[in-house]
Amino acid sequence: HGPAQLLQNPMTYARLATMGVPTLIISGGADLLSPPALMRLLSAPVPGSQIVTVPDAGHAAFWGRPEVWNGLELEFLRQH
């Protein structure tokens, strides 16, 4: 049983490689659903992407460590 409607533009590594916008990828250091190693693999094909890990945070690092998450976002936005 797949999705009720197929994706029109599935996300692939080839599509990630065509992204032309500044991209920040934030991963929780203790994230079990999207661990830092997986996020590094996904960010590798994105040109100029930045990846950072929030220590001692799980999947919802924006809830668990909002002061760190928000600081990272604001710094990224200042740079771009």
Residue pairs with C-beta under 8 A, 6 or more apart in sequence:
9 15
13 45
14 45
16 42
16 45
16 46
17 45
17 46
17 47
19 46
19 47
19 49
20 47
22 48
22 50
22 76
22 79
22 80
23 43
23 46
23 48
23 49
23 50
24 49
24 50
24 51
24 52
24 72
24 73
24 76
25 39
25 42
25 43
25 46
25 49
25 50
25 51
25 52
26 51
26 52
26 53
26 54
26 61
26 69
26 72
26 73
27 34
27 35
27 36
27 39
27 51
27 52
27 53
27 54
27 61
28 34
28 36
28 53
28 54
28 57
28 58
28 59
28 60
28 61
28 64
28 65
29 36
29 53
29 54
29 55
29 56
29 57
30 56
30 57
30 58
31 39
31 57
31 58
31 59
31 61
32 58
32 59
33 59
34 59
36 51
36 53
39 51
40 51
43 49
43 51
50 76
52 72
54 61
54 64
54 65
54 68
54 69
54 72
55 68
56 64
56 65
57 64
57 65
57 68
57 69
58 64
61 68
61 69
62 69
62 70
